[in-house]
Amino acid sequence: MVTIVDIRGEEVYQHFIYETFKRITAQYPAHSFIFIFAKPYPPSFIFSENVIAVVIKPQKIALLNDLTISSLLKKHKADVFVTAKSLSQTKVPQCLIAVDKVTSKSLNKAQVIVTASEFSKKEIIEKYKIDENIINVVYKGVDENFKPILFEEKEKIKHQYAGGNEYFLVAGAIPSENNFIILLKAFSVFKKMQKSNMQLLIAANVEVAGQSLEKLQLFKFKSDVKLLEKMTEKKFVAIMGASYAFVYPFAQDYSYALQAMKCDIPVIINSTGALTEICSDAALYANPDAYKDIADKMMLIFKDEKLRQQLVEKGREQVKKYSWDKTVNSLWKSIEKACR
């Protein structure tokens, strides 16, 4: 079986492909896998001898780009095409990985659509009128390097990044300047009410205007807020593992929440999208538009040690439901389904 995989796409999609296909290529050594890249590829993507890399320079005209890919599928006699954006110019069965942004055009050309939650499946059906029978839910796994760390290591990390103090950790994209302000207001309420040395570490894609950073300089508790930029994966794993709680009030992706649970860190998230489906009762839920509600959840998790420990224990059990090995099994079944 020849499987051609288009690696090109957003970071979320690329990470999904990396974690799944490094396992799939090992499990099926008799199969051939051809990976399509838009630029020189990292050697880490060539997992084994049954992987071939092809670099295709993107065309300015979309049709020419599609024709180039279609020719490649024909040349290598592909049995299936795995992609984040399906083709109209091919008869090769397509498995569309819709773990990030999708379009109706892409959806309509796929034999199988893989999505990361029941919530997103329902959304696709209602918005694009797609047959539910071709949509498979394949939950994302949790990277193996996330795990609880020892007390001594936690203390070392806290001294390095938070002056030896406990800290709330925020990660994931902060979508707007208003969200950034809401986060600061929530932390301000917490600080005023609790009179603690708690810090707020933001290891996120702070996609906000310069004005927001200027407002941070006017923030009363600015010395207790740290913006962590250009984090390596190793540093982020350590910072996650040493945090007091993970605060995730804005984004929809559940990956960070599961990573926190894997580290025995309690989670404060919002109740939109797939988050309640994935996290169940193992998290506290806050309204992302209400800074007082976010502050209330921060105070609750700070004051009630029994609740905090319950969340850690529930999270420990909840995260067992998700692993990349389980993801791989579901994804491969979806790929085979596309070929029928």
C-alpha positions, -999 to +999 in steps of 0.1 A: +000+000+000+013+034-010+002+063+013+011+098+003+009+124+031+008+161+026+028+175+055+021+211+045-004+229+068-008+247+101+013+238+132-015+219+148-019+197+117+018+191+113+021+180+150-008+156+146+009+141+114+043+138+131+030+120+162+008+096+143+029+087+113+061+081+133+041+053+149+022+042+117+053+039+096+069+017+123+038-005+126+035-010+088+071-015+076+059-033+044+039-002+033+054+028+015+049+064+027+057+095+007+057+128+026+052+160+007+070+191+020+069+227+008+105+234+018+136+215+030+123+191+057+136+183+092+154+149+092+132+140+122+103+134+099+120+106+080+112+080+106+123+048+087+134+033+054+098+031+042+095+069+042+103+090+011+104+128+012+094+150-017+098+187-017+073+206-040+077+243-043+042+260-038+027+275-069+010+309-069-019+296-089-038+271-068-049+249-098-012+244-108-004+234-073-032+209-073-021+195-107+014+190-094+002+170-065-022+150-087+007+141-110+027+129-080-001+107-068-004+092-103+034+087-107+037+068-074+004+049-079-009+061-046-036+041-029-046+069-006-039+106-001-038+120+035-040+158+036-053+189+054-066+202+020-082+178-004-077+179-042-103+181-070-080+169-097-075+133-087-093+100-084-071+088-056-091+082-024-086+111+001-085+111+039-089+147+051-074+155+085-097+183+098-080+190+131-075+226+122-092+250+098-114+234+070-133+246+040-164+232+024-145+226-008-120+204+010-147+185+028-167+177-003-138+160-021-128+136+007-139+100+011-132+102+048-129+132+071-110+129+104-119+154+131-107+157+167-140+157+187-177+149+185-183+186+189-163+194+157-180+165+139-214+179+147-203+214+137-191+201+103-224+182+097-245+213+106-224+239+088-215+221+056-243+195+054-218+166+052-229+130+055-220+119+091-210+085+079-178+097+063-167+117+094-146+098+119-137+112+153-101+106+161-090+122+195-056+137+197-031+121+221-008+136+247+029+139+242+049+114+263+073+140+277+045+155+298+045+139+333+046+148+370+079+161+383+096+158+417+093+184+444+130+194+441+127+199+404+096+220+409+113+243+433+142+247+409+119+257+381+099+281+403+132+298+414+143+301+377+110+316+363+090+329+392+114+341+419+107+309+439+069+316+440+039+296+429+025+306+396-005+302+373+004+292+338-013+304+306-005+288+273-020+288+238-029+317+217-045+348+234-068+358+205-072+395+211-061+426+231-094+424+250-087+388+261-053+399+273-069+427+294-095+403+308-067+380+319-048+408+336-080+420+353-088+384+366-053+381+380-056+416+396-088+406+414-071+374+426-041+393+439-062+419+457-084+393+474-057+367+483-027+389+492-004+361+480+030+360+461+013+341+433+028+348+398+012+347+364+034+332+337+022+336+301+039+311+278+016+318+249+014+333+214+005+367+227-010+379+194-018+414+208-011+449+198+018+468+213-008+488+232-016+457+253+020+454+263+020+491+272-010+485+294+009+457+311+034+484+321+006+503+338-007+472+356-004+473+393+009+438+396+032+439+365+061+426+385+042+394+391+034+388+354+060+372+332+058+369+294+078+338+283+086+340+246+104+316+223+100+287+246+116+254+237+095+223+241+118+211+269+114+244+288+077+245+283+073+209+296+092+219+328+072+251+333+040+232+329+050+205+354+060+231+381+029+253+378+003+256+405-026+255+380-031+258+343-054+287+332-068+282+297-098+306+294-098+315+257-087+289+232-107+259+218-079+233+214-079+207+242-042+196+238-028+220+265-055+209+290-046+173+286-009+181+289-016+198+322-036+168+335-007+145+325+015+166+347-009+164+377-017+201+373-053+213+379-070+231+350-092+262+346-107+263+311-138+276+293-169+255+286-171+261+248-162+239+219-149+204+227-134+212+261-163+199+282-164+167+260-127+160+266-122+172+302-156+163+318-156+170+355-118+170+357-116+208+353-130+241+365-149+260+339-148+298+336-165+323+313-137+336+290-155+370+287-159+375+325-128+384+344-145+381+377-155+345+369-119+336+359-107+353+392-133+333+412-120+300+398-084+311+405-093+319+441-113+286+445-084+265+434-061+285+456-082+283+488-096+248+485-067+224+487-092+194+488-108+205+456-074+211+440-063+176+448-096+162+435-091+179+402-055+165+400-068+129+407-097+133+382-074+147+356-050+118+361-078+094+353-093+115+325-061+118+306-057+080+305-084+080+278-062+098+254-029+086+239-012+088+206-013+050+203-051+051+206-051+080+180-030+059+156-054+029+157-084+052+150-066+071+123-053+040+104-089+026+104-100+059+088-073+057+062-082+021+053-119+032+052-110+058+026-095+031+004-126+010+002 
